[in-house]
Amino acid sequence: MSPRRRHCATALAAATVLCATAAPVASAQPSTAAASTTSASSSAASATSIASTSTSARSAKSTKAGKLPDGLYGKADPKYDGVWRQSMALLALDGAGAVPAKKAVDWLADQQCDDGSFAAYRADAKATCDPKKTSPDINATTLAVQALAAAGGRGAAVGKAVDWLKAAQNKDGGWGYAPGSPSDANSTSLAIGALHAAGENPKRITTDGETPFDALLSFQLTCGTKGIKDAQGAQGAFAYQPDKKDRLAPNDDATAAASLAGLGDGILVKPLDKDRKSAPVTPLKCATGGEGADEKGEGGKGEASKGEGADGEGGATDDPKQAAGAGAAYLASTLKKNGGHFNTVLPGSKKEQPDYANTADAVVALAAGGHRTEANASLKWLADNLDKWDKAKSDPAAISSLMLASRATGGDPTKLGSTNLLTRLNKTGPAPAQMPDSDRPDSSGDSGKDDGTTIPVWAFIIVGLAVGAGFGILLSGRRKRQQL
């Protein structure tokens, strides 16, 4: 039995008991019972009023007082990542089988602007959105859509945000980080994930006949892509976006995002079946001397012949899934060369450092493609080096990315190695309304989330009291008439 059905059954049982016990009391003292019922109804109305109070009011007051909203995850300044980290936390909790606290979901929903968009963060969610002060953020909006869709019961907010994303789509079919900015692989990938989470088919969301996948595949390095250093090793990778000379350069972050989006998935992917064999990675195979395989790098972006498949002449493909497979091959190869992880150079430094966040994203992408062996190798590296990543201790986005990576591979979504990540995440924000346990949703597809149709337990109790009191008054009236 799913949690929702169990809760309803429990509530009905409680209401039945209350009816049985309230009736005799009411028959003896009808006025007291009626008063109790009125008092209970009043309390229920008060509780409902409190529960429905907008989190934005609390957020505005606490922020002005120098305190963070109590519904927000994370203790750091949320100015640039409030919506992002909140969305990641809600997705990780859902993936772990926990039910987020209502105030946590309310906080995220209250961040939405009237036009459907989300900014990176709004200190005063009651104020009207001013594009000059709080610019709409494509990435924040796309992730908020995925998080609210996972939380359930926020269909109107999700639909409004999706409509805004459709209106902000560029003519090439993609999206940039802000409305009107040039399309990039990361924002386009996130938008594809948001559309998928909202039940939309990205292939049908077009502008001037161009789909999000058309834009996404334009960022992939193929055998004919010009100006690449170490072209053979870079083929299959995705660039963030072309440079001023229309050249593409491999980007680990963009490749992880695009390899996932090419499969049509969002961040919360279906976990790998433990019995499923690991799918082999399939790198691009470039023909020597063939059309589009110019070894001197003279081909230019997009000149490789399309429609040949991932291993066809030219190496290019117009099939998003094949493109995702080629991207996964690049991820696997690069991760293996570095011992299971990506490297990055932080601003102001010339020394390479491990890139934990993008490594976790790559694990999710590889797992989504069925590449269990490669995904597990990098997940093990993350587990072995977890204590070296400072953000993994208290940053909700970082902790959540690790939880989602563990879940994607079919592992325990609450842990990585011997570390309980769910406990760490809970310390950064409001405790979940329900923790994953024996009441975890069953395989029937009933998630146990509140989609707005579930009747609260207290409502059944109030009804039970009212019905019991009613029976008591009725019986008392009959006895009085019999005595006349």
BELPE-V501815 format. One record per pair of residues at least 4 apart in sequence whose ideal C-beta (glycine too) atoms are under 7 Angstrom apart, sorted by sequence separation. I is the first residue (numbers start at 0). J is the second residue. D is the distance in whole Angstrom. If there is no record, write none. Layout:
i = [I I]
j = [J J]
d = [D D]
This chain:
i = [0 1 2 3 4 5 6 7 8 9 10 11 12 13 14 15 16 17 18 20 21 22 23 24 25 28 29 30 31 32 33 34 35 36 37 38 39 40 41 42 43 44 45 46 47 48 52 54 55 56 57 58 59 60 67 73 77 80 81 82 83 84 85 86 87 88 89 90 91 99 101 102 104 105 106 111 112 129 130 136 137 138 139 140 141 142 143 144 145 146 153 154 155 156 157 158 159 160 161 162 163 164 168 169 176 183 184 185 186 187 188 189 190 191 192 193 205 209 211 212 213 220 229 230 241 242 250 251 252 253 254 255 256 257 264 271 288 293 298 307 318 319 320 321 322 323 324 325 326 327 328 329 330 331 332 333 337 344 354 355 356 357 358 359 360 361 362 363 364 370 371 372 373 374 375 376 377 378 379 380 381 384 390 394 395 396 397 398 399 400 401 402 403 404 406 414 419 420 421 422 435 441 449 454 456 457 458 459 460 461 462 463 464 465 466 467 468 469 470 471 472 473 474 475 476 477 478 479 0 61 92 99 112 128 130 135 169 175 182 194 199 205 209 241 249 259 287 293 298 307 316 334 337 344 365 366 405 414 415 425 433 440 454 61 62 71 111 112 147 168 169 175 195 204 227 241 286 307 316 334 385 391 405 406 413 414 425 440 25 61 67 92 110 167 175 176 194 204 220 285 287 291 309 334 344 345 390 391 405 413 440 24 61 174 175 202 304 307 308 333 343 365 366 413 147 148 173 201 238 304 307 342 343 365 388 405 58 67 71 89 118 147 176 191 194 201 202 238 303 305 342 391 402 405 21 57 73 110 167 171 175 201 238 239 291 303 304 305 306 342 343 402 57 72 121 174 222 238 291 303 305 309 342 362 72 144 169 174 220 221 236 237 291 308 340 341 54 71 89 110 173 220 239 290 340 401 89 109 113 118 220 238 309 362 54 72 112 118 144 174 220 233 237 309 341 361 362 118 119 143 144 237 341 89 118 219 220 236 340 402 116 117 218 358 401 402 119 140 191 218 226 237 292 341 381 85 86 118 190 225 291 292 85 117 218 290 291 359 398 402 413 112 117 140 141 224 289 290 358 381 116 140 187 289 291 82 398 399 117 164 283 284 286 355 378 398 187 188 220 283 334 378 82 187 281 164 218 220 281 285 395 137 284 378 385 72 184 283 330 353 385 392 70 161 182 395 69 70 161 172 355 375 382 385 395 172 184 330 331 374 381 382 393 70 71 82 218 330 70 107 161 168 170 82 137 169 170 172 327 339 340 371 68 81 82 137 138 161 168 171 172 173 327 339 80 81 107 108 137 165 170 172 218 331 334 79 107 136 137 157 339 340 360 363 367 79 136 137 172 173 327 339 356 359 363 366 78 135 172 173 215 283 331 338 359 362 366 77 117 134 135 171 281 282 327 334 115 116 281 324 356 363 108 111 115 215 323 359 362 104 215 282 362 115 116 142 145 235 280 281 54 58 108 115 138 141 145 148 235 280 111 114 137 141 144 148 234 54 58 99 138 141 145 234 280 54 141 144 137 144 184 247 55 184 185 54 90 184 245 53 83 86 90 93 183 184 82 86 89 93 183 182 261 262 83 86 90 181 241 261 62 86 89 82 89 222 261 262 201 221 261 59 222 59 59 258 261 58 59 230 185 189 185 188 192 195 223 258 55 56 184 188 191 195 196 222 223 227 257 258 55 195 222 223 226 185 188 225 184 188 191 192 193 225 254 258 184 192 225 192 224 225 223 225 254 255 223 224 254 223 223 234 222 221 251 217 237 223 235 236 251 278 280 222 235 278 221 222 223 277 278 221 235 236 277 280 221 235 275 277 268 271 277 266 268 271 268 271 216 255 216 219 251 264 215 256 259 252 255 259 262 216 251 255 258 262 212 219 259 255 258 149 145 145 145 267 270 271 273 266 270 271 272 271 268 270 94 93 90 90 151 152 151 152 150 151 152 151 152 88 95 87 91 94 87 90 94 84 88 91 84 87 91 94 83 87 90 80 95 94 95 74 73 73 72 97 103 95 103 102 100 100 100 101 99 100 91 98 99 97 98 98 88 97 97 97 92 96 88 95 96 96 98 98 74 73 72 73 72 71 70 69 46 43 43 40 39 39 36 36 36 5 33 2 32 2 1 32 33 1 1 3 25 29 17 21 25 29 1 3 2 14 18 22 25 26 1 10 13 14 17 21 25 29 9 13 17 20 21 24 25 11 14 18 22 26 10 14 18 22 26 3 6 13 17 21 25 18 22]
j = [4 5 6 7 8 9 10 11 12 13 14 15 16 17 18 19 20 21 22 24 25 26 27 28 29 32 33 34 35 36 37 38 39 40 41 42 43 44 45 46 47 48 49 50 51 52 56 58 59 60 61 62 63 64 71 77 81 84 85 86 87 88 89 90 91 92 93 94 95 103 105 106 108 109 110 115 116 133 134 140 141 142 143 144 145 146 147 148 149 150 157 158 159 160 161 162 163 164 165 166 167 168 172 173 180 187 188 189 190 191 192 193 194 195 196 197 209 213 215 216 217 224 233 234 245 246 254 255 256 257 258 259 260 261 268 275 292 297 302 311 322 323 324 325 326 327 328 329 330 331 332 333 334 335 336 337 341 348 358 359 360 361 362 363 364 365 366 367 368 374 375 376 377 378 379 380 381 382 383 384 385 388 394 398 399 400 401 402 403 404 405 406 407 408 410 418 423 424 425 426 439 445 453 458 460 461 462 463 464 465 466 467 468 469 470 471 472 473 474 475 476 477 478 479 480 481 482 483 5 66 97 104 117 133 135 140 174 180 187 199 204 210 214 246 254 264 292 298 303 312 321 339 342 349 370 371 410 419 420 430 438 445 459 67 68 77 117 118 153 174 175 181 201 210 233 247 292 313 322 340 391 397 411 412 419 420 431 446 32 68 74 99 117 174 182 183 201 211 227 292 294 298 316 341 351 352 397 398 412 420 447 32 69 182 183 210 312 315 316 341 351 373 374 421 156 157 182 210 247 313 316 351 352 374 397 414 68 77 81 99 128 157 186 201 204 211 212 248 313 315 352 401 412 415 32 68 84 121 178 182 186 212 249 250 302 314 315 316 317 353 354 413 69 84 133 186 234 250 303 315 317 321 354 374 85 157 182 187 233 234 249 250 304 321 353 354 68 85 103 124 187 234 253 304 354 415 104 124 128 133 235 253 324 377 70 88 128 134 160 190 236 249 253 325 357 377 378 135 136 160 161 254 358 107 136 237 238 254 358 420 135 136 237 377 420 421 139 160 211 238 246 257 312 361 401 106 107 139 211 246 312 313 107 139 240 312 313 381 420 424 435 135 140 163 164 247 312 313 381 404 140 164 211 313 315 107 423 424 143 190 309 310 312 381 404 424 214 215 247 310 361 405 110 215 309 193 247 249 310 314 424 167 314 408 415 103 215 314 361 384 416 423 102 193 214 427 102 103 194 205 388 408 415 418 428 206 218 364 365 408 415 416 427 105 106 117 253 365 106 143 197 204 206 119 174 206 207 209 364 376 377 408 106 119 120 175 176 199 206 209 210 211 365 377 119 120 146 147 176 204 209 211 257 370 373 119 147 176 177 197 379 380 400 403 407 120 177 178 213 214 368 380 397 400 404 407 120 177 214 215 257 325 373 380 401 404 408 120 160 177 178 214 324 325 370 377 159 160 325 368 400 407 153 156 160 260 368 404 407 150 261 328 408 162 163 189 192 282 327 328 102 106 156 163 186 189 193 196 283 328 160 163 186 190 193 197 283 105 109 150 189 192 196 285 331 106 193 196 190 197 237 300 109 238 239 109 145 239 300 109 139 142 146 149 239 240 139 143 146 150 240 240 319 320 142 145 149 240 300 320 122 146 149 143 150 283 322 323 263 283 323 122 285 123 124 323 326 124 125 296 252 256 253 256 260 263 291 326 124 125 253 257 260 264 265 291 292 296 326 327 125 265 292 293 296 256 259 296 256 260 263 264 265 297 326 330 257 265 298 266 298 299 298 300 329 330 299 300 330 302 303 314 303 303 333 301 326 313 325 326 341 368 370 313 326 369 313 314 315 369 370 314 328 329 370 373 315 329 369 371 363 366 372 363 366 369 367 371 317 357 319 322 354 367 319 360 363 357 360 364 367 322 357 361 364 368 319 326 367 364 368 267 265 266 267 403 406 407 409 403 407 408 409 409 407 409 267 267 266 267 446 448 448 449 448 449 450 450 451 395 402 395 399 402 396 399 403 395 399 402 396 399 403 406 396 400 403 396 412 412 413 393 394 395 395 421 428 421 429 429 429 430 431 432 431 432 424 431 432 431 432 433 424 433 434 435 431 435 428 435 439 440 447 448 427 427 427 428 428 428 429 429 457 457 461 461 461 464 464 465 468 438 468 438 468 440 440 471 472 441 443 445 467 471 460 464 468 472 445 447 447 459 463 467 470 471 447 456 459 460 463 467 471 475 456 460 464 467 468 471 472 459 462 466 470 474 459 463 467 471 475 453 456 463 467 471 475 470 474]
d = [5 7 6 7 6 6 6 6 6 6 6 6 7 6 6 7 6 6 7 7 6 6 7 6 6 6 6 6 6 6 6 6 6 6 6 6 6 6 6 6 6 6 6 6 6 7 7 6 6 7 6 6 6 6 5 7 3 5 6 6 6 6 7 6 6 6 6 6 6 5 6 6 6 6 7 7 5 6 6 6 6 6 6 6 7 6 6 6 6 6 6 6 6 6 6 6 7 6 6 7 6 7 7 5 6 7 6 6 6 7 7 6 6 6 6 6 6 5 6 6 7 5 6 6 5 5 6 6 7 6 6 7 6 6 5 6 7 5 5 3 7 6 7 7 6 6 7 7 6 6 6 6 6 6 7 7 6 6 6 6 7 6 7 7 7 6 6 6 7 6 6 7 7 6 6 7 7 6 6 6 6 7 4 6 6 6 7 6 6 6 6 6 6 7 7 6 7 6 6 7 5 7 5 5 7 6 6 6 7 6 6 6 6 6 7 6 6 6 6 6 6 7 7 7 6 6 6 7 5 4 4 5 7 6 7 7 6 3 6 4 6 5 7 6 7 5 6 4 6 5 4 6 6 7 4 7 4 6 6 6 7 6 7 6 7 6 6 7 4 6 7 5 7 7 5 6 5 6 5 6 6 5 6 4 6 6 7 5 4 5 7 5 6 6 5 7 5 6 6 5 7 6 5 7 6 6 4 6 6 6 5 6 7 6 6 5 6 7 6 7 7 5 4 4 6 5 3 7 4 4 7 4 6 4 7 7 4 7 7 5 7 5 5 5 6 5 6 5 4 5 7 6 5 5 7 6 5 6 4 5 6 7 7 5 6 6 6 7 6 6 4 7 7 6 5 4 6 6 3 4 5 4 6 5 6 6 5 5 5 6 3 7 5 6 5 4 7 6 7 6 4 6 5 6 7 5 7 4 6 4 7 6 6 5 5 4 4 6 5 5 5 4 5 5 5 6 5 6 5 7 6 5 5 7 5 5 7 5 5 5 4 6 5 6 6 7 5 6 5 5 4 4 7 7 6 6 6 7 6 7 7 6 5 4 7 6 3 6 5 7 7 7 4 7 7 6 5 6 6 7 5 6 6 7 7 7 5 6 5 6 6 4 5 7 6 5 5 7 5 7 6 7 5 5 6 6 7 6 7 5 6 7 7 6 6 7 6 4 5 7 7 7 4 7 5 5 7 5 7 7 4 6 5 6 6 6 4 6 7 5 7 4 6 6 6 5 7 6 3 6 5 7 5 6 5 7 5 3 6 5 6 7 6 6 6 7 6 6 5 5 5 6 6 5 6 3 6 6 6 6 7 5 7 6 7 5 7 7 6 5 7 5 7 6 6 7 7 7 5 3 5 3 7 4 5 4 5 7 4 7 6 5 4 7 6 4 5 5 7 6 6 5 5 6 6 5 4 7 7 6 6 5 6 6 5 6 6 4 6 5 7 4 7 6 5 6 6 6 5 6 6 6 5 3 6 4 6 4 5 4 7 6 5 5 4 6 5 4 7 6 6 7 4 7 5 5 4 6 7 6 5 6 4 7 6 5 6 6 6 6 6 4 5 4 5 7 4 5 4 7 4 7 4 6 6 7 6 6 7 6 4 4 7 6 6 6 5 5 7 7 3 7 4 4 7 5 7 5 6 6 7 7 6 4 6 6 4 4 3 6 4 5 4 6 5 6 7 6 6 5 5 5 5 6 6 5 7 5 6 4 7 6 7 6 5 6 5 3 5 6 6 5 3 7 6 6 7 6 6 5 3 6 5 4 7 6 6 6 4 7 5 6 6 6 6 4 7 4 7 7 6 5 5 4 6 6 4 4 7 4 6 5 4 7 7 7 4 6 7 6 7 6 7 5 7 7 6 5 4 4 5 5 5 4 4 6 5 7 5 5 7 6 5 6 7 7 5 7 5 6 6 6 7 4 5 5 6 7 6 5 7 7 3 5 6 6 5 4 4 5 6 6 4 6 4 7 6 5 5 4 4 4 6 5 6 7 7 7 4 5 5 7 7 5 4 7 6 6 5 6 4 6 6 6 6 5 6 6 7 4 5 4 6 6 5 5 6 3 6 6 4 7 7 7 7 5 5 7 3 6 6 7 7 6 5 6 6 5 6 5 4 7 6 5 5 6 6 5 7 5 6 6 7 6 6 6 5 5 4 5 4 4 5 5 7 5 6 4 6 6 4 3 2 4 7 6 6 7 6 6 6 6 6 5 4 4 4 3 4 5 5 6 6 7 6 6 7 7 7]
